[in-house]
Amino acid sequence: MIITYFGKQFFKIGQGDMTIAFNPVSKASKTGVSTHFGADIALVTTNHPDYNGVEQLSHGDREPFCVTGPGDYEIKEIFIKGLASGGVIDGKKYINTIYSLAIDGINIVFLGALSDPEFTKEAGEAIDSVDILFVPVGDKGLLDAKSSAKLVSSIEPKIIIPMDYDSASLKAFLKEMGEEGAEVVDKLTLKRKDLEGKEGEIIVLSAI
């Protein structure tokens, strides 16, 4: 799989002919993040312009299947579990959905705009054997560096990908994790065998 980062929490995962997008930034967002491509599946954790821009994921005849909340889904032989949680953005409460799915045998958990470092019982039971964890480290209502680090330690993923960060919050998170020298890459290419022996490795994707 190939993972590409566009900013905020907007990621693209490509696996063969399949393209999955997470939290696309909408045209109404004030972030300045803008990109447009065709996706097969769109996962939206939070109904906020920074994360719900599914209109950016249509191209030609390609229209994404959109998952926008808790529940169990199966799309193109990919099983997705959405787990309800809470998020606070600019002082306003939102419903946030944590997504758990497997792509090519790699277990992925995407935390979205999560503000509460304490999982519900259902989420705690569902999140197990995580290979790649996408975690917000931007503060401003979402998890701050210390809360993110605490949550990551409780999940024990093989690879950690920070998101929704600025330089200050990323630096604080890496310091909390004792990983100031974490690798920074433009995109991440992974196969199942690449995960062998990894324990809590942080990989920082720079936005393109």
C-alpha positions in Angstrom: 0.0 0.0 0.0 1.0 3.6 -0.6 0.0 6.3 1.9 0.0 10.0 0.9 -0.7 12.9 3.2 -2.2 16.2 2.0 -2.6 18.1 5.4 -5.0 18.2 8.4 -6.3 14.6 8.5 -6.5 14.1 4.7 -4.8 10.9 3.6 -5.0 8.7 0.6 -4.2 5.0 0.7 -3.7 3.2 -2.6 -3.7 -0.6 -2.8 -3.7 -2.0 -6.3 -6.6 -0.5 -8.1 -8.3 0.6 -4.9 -8.1 4.1 -3.5 -9.3 5.0 0.0 -9.5 8.5 1.3 -9.7 9.6 4.9 -11.1 13.0 6.1 -10.9 15.0 2.8 -10.7 18.7 3.4 -13.7 20.5 1.9 -13.7 23.6 -0.2 -15.4 25.4 2.7 -12.4 24.8 4.9 -10.2 27.7 5.9 -7.1 25.5 6.0 -5.9 26.2 2.5 -5.5 22.4 1.9 -6.8 21.6 -1.5 -6.5 18.4 -3.7 -8.8 16.5 -5.9 -8.7 12.9 -7.1 -11.0 9.9 -7.6 -11.5 7.5 -4.7 -13.4 4.3 -4.3 -14.1 4.7 -0.6 -14.3 7.8 1.5 -14.1 7.7 5.3 -15.3 10.8 7.2 -14.9 10.9 10.9 -16.4 14.3 11.7 -19.0 16.5 10.0 -16.8 19.6 9.8 -15.4 21.4 6.7 -11.8 20.4 7.7 -12.8 16.7 7.4 -16.0 16.2 5.3 -15.0 17.3 1.8 -16.2 14.2 -0.1 -16.9 16.4 -3.1 -13.1 16.4 -3.6 -13.1 12.7 -4.3 -15.1 12.4 -7.5 -13.3 12.1 -10.8 -14.8 11.1 -14.1 -17.1 8.1 -13.5 -15.4 7.5 -10.1 -17.7 8.3 -7.2 -16.7 7.1 -3.7 -18.7 5.0 -1.4 -19.0 7.3 1.7 -18.8 6.1 5.2 -19.7 8.9 7.6 -20.5 7.4 11.0 -20.5 4.5 13.4 -21.5 1.0 12.2 -20.2 -2.1 10.3 -19.5 -1.8 6.6 -18.2 -4.1 3.8 -17.1 -2.4 0.6 -15.1 -4.2 -2.1 -14.2 -7.0 0.4 -12.9 -4.4 2.9 -14.5 -4.7 6.3 -14.7 -1.3 8.2 -15.9 -0.8 11.7 -16.9 2.7 12.8 -16.9 3.4 16.6 -18.5 6.5 18.1 -16.4 8.9 20.1 -16.3 12.6 20.9 -14.5 15.5 19.4 -14.3 19.2 20.2 -13.4 21.7 17.5 -13.2 25.4 18.2 -15.1 24.9 21.4 -18.0 23.0 19.8 -18.8 19.3 20.4 -18.9 16.9 17.5 -19.6 13.2 17.0 -16.3 11.6 15.9 -16.0 8.2 14.4 -12.9 6.0 15.0 -12.4 3.7 12.0 -10.8 0.2 12.2 -10.2 -1.7 9.0 -7.7 -4.1 7.3 -6.2 -3.5 3.9 -4.0 -6.3 2.4 -3.7 -7.9 5.9 -2.6 -4.7 7.6 -4.8 -3.5 10.5 -5.4 0.2 10.5 -7.0 2.4 13.1 -7.8 6.0 12.2 -8.7 8.1 15.3 -10.0 11.2 13.5 -10.9 14.4 15.4 -10.6 12.7 18.8 -10.6 14.8 21.9 -11.1 12.2 24.7 -8.1 9.9 25.4 -10.3 7.5 27.2 -12.0 5.0 24.9 -15.5 3.6 25.3 -15.6 0.0 26.3 -16.8 -1.0 22.8 -13.9 0.9 21.2 -11.4 -0.5 23.6 -12.5 -4.1 22.8 -12.6 -3.5 19.1 -9.2 -1.9 18.8 -6.7 -4.8 19.0 -3.5 -5.7 17.2 -3.1 -2.4 15.5 -0.4 -2.2 12.8 -0.8 1.4 11.8 -2.4 4.1 14.0 -3.3 7.5 12.7 -3.3 9.9 15.7 -4.1 13.6 16.0 -1.5 15.6 17.8 -2.6 19.1 17.1 -4.3 20.1 20.4 -6.8 23.1 19.8 -9.6 20.9 21.2 -8.2 17.6 19.9 -5.8 15.4 21.7 -2.7 17.3 22.9 0.8 15.8 22.7 0.7 14.3 26.2 -2.8 12.8 25.8 -1.9 11.4 22.3 1.3 9.8 23.7 -0.6 8.2 26.5 -3.2 6.8 24.2 -0.6 5.5 21.7 1.2 3.7 24.6 -2.1 2.0 25.6 -2.8 0.8 22.0 0.8 -0.4 21.2 0.7 -0.1 17.4 3.6 -1.1 15.2 3.6 2.2 13.3 2.3 5.6 14.4 1.4 8.3 11.9 0.8 11.7 13.5 -1.7 14.0 11.8 -3.4 17.4 12.2 -0.2 18.9 13.5 1.8 22.1 13.2 5.5 22.2 13.8 5.1 23.0 17.6 2.6 20.3 18.3 4.5 17.7 16.3 7.7 18.6 18.2 5.9 18.3 21.5 4.5 14.9 20.6 7.8 13.5 19.4 9.4 14.7 22.6 6.6 13.0 24.7 7.3 9.8 22.8 11.1 10.1 23.0 11.4 10.1 19.3 12.7 13.5 18.3 14.6 11.8 15.5 11.6 10.2 13.9 11.8 9.6 10.1 10.1 12.2 7.9 8.9 11.0 4.4 6.9 12.3 1.5 4.9 9.1 1.2 5.0 5.7 2.8 5.0 2.4 0.9 4.3 -0.7 3.0 3.8 -4.4 2.7 2.8 -6.8 5.4 6.3 -8.2 5.8 7.6 -4.7 6.4 5.8 -4.6 9.8 7.8 -7.5 11.2 9.8 -6.5 14.3 8.3 -3.0 14.4 7.1 -1.7 17.8 5.8 1.9 18.1 7.8 3.3 15.2 6.8 6.9 14.4 6.8 7.9 10.8 6.0 11.5 10.0 4.4 12.1 6.6 5.0 15.6 5.2 2.0 17.1 3.4 2.4 17.4 -0.3 
